[in-house]
Amino acid sequence: MKLAITFALVTGTALAGSAAFAQQKTLYVAGYGGSYEQTMRKEVIPAFEKQANVKVEYVAGNSTDTLAKLQAQKGNQQIDVAIVDDGPAYQAVALGFCATLTDGPVYKDVAPVMKFKSNKGVGLGLVGTGLFYNKKVFDENKWPAPTSWNDLKSKTYGKKIVSPPINNTYGLHALIAFAQIGGGGETNIEPGFEAFKKDINPNIVAYEPSPAKMTELFQNGQAVLGVWGSGRVKAFADTGFPVEFVYPKEGGFALGSAACPVEGSKNAAEANAFIQFMLSPAIQKVMATGAGFGPANVTVTLTPEERKGLPYGDEVKALKAVDWDVANAKREEWTRRWNREVER
């Protein structure tokens, strides 16, 4: 997609009169790998660099990796913009790693649910967590499409199921889903651990955090069913692989992607400009069609083909939300227990 974007219109007054742009600076942006990174490097970063006379260094990693970097660099931050899942984003704000957003006209078009009360972060887009499967293999074996989280317990598929671990939000969503099915939830996670230990573990080929390795497991036939996000699956399907995403009947989960300007950044003006750039209608559409994120900007409209596989419209209302106040307080404890009891 060719972008004809007038940067001044996107960022409003964020850069007006800024002497910081007199010479080129390097902006460090930490965000996801996989298809998200590819879209950022191909479609987003070159446009921003050209318009803003800024060099962008993209640091790929999952959300817990980025949060760990922020913690390790406390007092001497090397990252200027952090793009992470909503849960880690709230952790980053609570730990003081995020600075207050600079005002900009684009924020009036951001959906209220994507805004942080603290104004120290903002949602960039939305995906849903559910199940994905190899449609060709399922058709060949005359297996019906998966419909329930409980399909992960089935012996039908052999040891060919893959899921991210719980230090990845998709994996955490699955743990909470099984806790809820067993009568618990964020405040009683025990049924979730029991389900994974007794019923799901025997079917798991890998607990895989890497997007590239997730797709590789499907491509080489080691996995035919798994837990993942709608955006990841859309990007995978766009390569031509016969993979499909389904929301389990018990409900899928909403996963917001959020960005914050890092507290202590030496490039605060550029960091805020980049976040506003990410929320512009043109870039929101790029991230929807290229990386599979439902738009945070309410002025963005997508065609039926463009919105295929995205949380959009009424689908968003049906997604469950995690109580991050509870989950974040327990996440470290749960991760230690997961490593000890589940992923051994």
N, C-alpha and C positions, 0 to 999 in steps of 0.2 A: 504494500500500500504506500503510495507516494503521499507525503505529508506536505501540505502547503499551509504552514502555520505561522502566523505573525506573532512572534513571541511577546511583544508588548501587549497585545490583546489578551493573551493567555494569562500573563502574570499581573496585569493591572499595574499598580504602582509599586509592586514589590521591589523592583529594581531601579525605580526612578531616582535619578541623581546619584546613584551608587558609584562611588569612586572605586569600589572593589572590582568593578568590571573593566577598569582601565587596562589591566593586563591579565593574561590568561591565568587562571588558577586551576588547581586539581581538586575536584569534588569526589569524595569517597562515598559510594552508595552501597550498602550491604542489603542483599535481598536473596530471593530464592534461586535455586539452580534449575536445571531441566528446561522445559519449554518456556517457562517464565523468563529465565536468563536469556534464552535465544531471542525471544521477542524484544526484550529490553535492548540487547546489543544491536539487533538489526533495525528495529523500527523507532525506538524511543531515544536512546542515548545519542546517536548521530544528529538527530534533529535538535536536541537540546544543546549539544556542544556547538553546533553551527550558529544557532540563534543567540546563544548567551556568551559565546567566546570562553567557554569553560571546558576543561578536559575532565571527563568522568571516568573514574576507575570503579569498576563493578566488582564487589566482593561477594561471591556466591556461597551460600550455605543455608541450612535449614534454620528455623527461628531460634531454636535453643542454642545453635552455634553462634548466631549473631548476638543473642543475649549474653552468652558467655564471653564474647569478645568485648562487649560493653563493660562487663564487670571487670575483666582483666585490665582494661585500659582506663579504668576510673581515675580521674584527675589528669589524664593526658589522652583524651579521646582522639583516635585516628579516623573514626567513622563520622561522617557528617549527616547522613540520612540513613535511618534504619527502616527496612520494610520487613515486617514480621506478621505472624498470625495474631489474631485479636487477643488471645490469652496472654502470650508473651508480651504483647504491646502494653497491656494493662500492668504487667509486672515491671516493664521498663519505666513506665510513668511512676509507679509506686516507689521504685528504687532511685528515682531522681535522675534518670538517664535522658529524659526527654525535655526539651525546651518548649516554651509557649509558641504557638504558631503565630506568624505575622499575618495581619489582616489582608485579605485579598478578595476581589469581587467574585471569584469562582466559588467561594464557600457558601454563597447564598443558594447555589444550585445543588449542594450536596445533601443527600437524603438525611433527615434527622437521626435515623438509627446508626448512621456511619460517623456521627460526631461524638467526640469525647467531652464529657462534662468539664474536664480539666483544661480543655483546649490545648493539650500538649501532644495530641496525636489526632489522626483522622483516618477513617476507612477509605481505602482506594478501590475496593471491589469485593465481590462476594462469590464464594463457591459453596457447593453442598457436599457433604460426606455421605457416601453410601457404598454400594457394591458395584464391581465391574467384572465382566466375564468375557471369555473368548467365544463369540457367537458361532463361529465356524465349528469349533470342537463340540459345543453344546448341540448344534444341529446334527452333526454327524453321529453323536451318541443318543440322539432323540431325548436329550434332557430338557425339561422345561426351563425357561429363564428363571434365575433366582428372584425371589420375592421377599425374603425375610432375612433378618440378621441371623436367624437360627440355621440358615442354609450353610453357614460356616461350620456347623457341627456335623454336617452330613458326611458319611463315609463314601458317598457316591463318587466323589471327585478324586479319591485317593489322597495322597500327600501332595496335592497340587494347589494349595491355597496360600496366598501371600497377604501379609498385612504389615503396615509400618509399625514400629514399636511405639510405646506411649510417650516417648520424648518428642514424638511427632504428633501434631494435633489430630491427624486422621486416626492414628492408633488410639489416642486418648478418647476420641469420640466413640470408637468401637467398644472400649472398656466400659464407658459410661452407658452405652446402649445396652450392653448385657447386664449391667447392674440394674438398670431400669426394668428390663424384661424379668429379672429375678425378684422384683419388688423393692429394689433399692434405688440408688442414684448417686449424685455427688456426695451426699451426706452419709451414704451407706454403700461403699464401693465393693463390699465383700462378695455379693453375687456375681459381679463382673469378673473378679479374680478366679472364683470357683469355676465359672464357665470356661475361661481360657485354659486353666490348668487341667481340667478333667475332660472337656469335650472338644475344644478347638485346637489345642496344642498338637494332638496326634495327626491333624490334617495339614499343619503348617509346614511349608517347604522353607520359608524364611520370614523373619521379621525384618523387613528391608526399608531403611530410611531414604535411600538414594532413588530419585525419580528415574535415572538412567538404568539402574539395575532392576527396578520394578518392570520397566518395559522389556528389558532383556529377558527376564524370567518368563514373560508371556511369549515373546518372540521365539525362544528356543524350546517352548513346550513344557517347561518345568512347572509353570503355574497356569491355571485356566480360570481361576476365580479369586477375587480378593477384595480388600478394602482400599478405597482411594477417594480422591476428590473429583467432582464433576469437571473441573477445569483441566486437570491432568489427563483424564480419560478423553476429553474432547480433543486435546492436542495429540494424543496418541492415535485416536481414530482418524484425525486429519491426515496422518501419514499413510492411510490406506489399510491399516491393520484392522481385522474384523472384531473390534472390541466395542462393547456397549456398557453404558452406565445405567443403574437403576436405583431409585430411592426405595429402601425397604419399607414394607407395609407398616412397620412399627414407627417409622419416621426417620428421615435423614437429619443431619445436623448442619447448621449454618456455620461457615468458617469465613470470617472476615479477614481480608488482608489490610493491614494498617501501616501508616508511615508516621515517623516523627523526626523533627530536626533534633539532632543530638545536643544535649546540654554541654557547653564548653567547646563546641565546634568553632574552628577559626574561620569558617565559611558560612556563617549563619544566614546571610542574605541569599547566597546561592542555594543553600539547603532548602530554605523556604520557597524560593522560586521553583526549584525542582519539584517539590511536592505539589505546588499549584499547577505546574505543567502536567503532572501525572493526572490531575483531576479535570483537565480541559476536555471538552467533548471529543476532539479528534483523537487524543491519546486514550481516552476511556474506551473509544470504539476499537482502537488497535488492540488494547489489552483484552477486550471481550472476544474479538475474532481470532486473535493470535495466541492468547494465553488462557482463554476460557473463564474470565472473571466477569460476573454480572456487574454492570456499571454502578458506581456510587453517585455519579452525577445524574440527576433526575431528568435533565434535558436531553439525554442521549436516547435515541430510538434505534431499535434493531429490527431488521427484517425477520420473518419467520425462519429463514435459513440461517441467519447470523445468530439468532437466539437459541438455536438447537443445542441442547446439552447444557445450557446456562441456567442458573437460578434467575428467573426473570418474571415479573408480574406476580400472579397468584402463587406460583411455585415457591417464592420466597416466604410467603406467609405460612406455608405448611412446614417449614423447617424448624427444628428444635434449636434452642439456644442453651449453651452451657452456663451454669452459675459460676462465673470465673472467680468470684470472691471466695467461694468454697474450694473450687478446683485448684486455684493457684496456691492457696495456703497448704494444700495437701500434696501437690504435684511432686515435690522432691521425695517425700515419703513414699508415695505410690511408685515412683520410678525405681527407688532402691528395692522395694518389694518385688516389682516386676522383674528386675535383673536377677534377684535371688530365687524367685519361685516360678517364673514363667519362662523367660528367655535365658536359660542356663547353658 
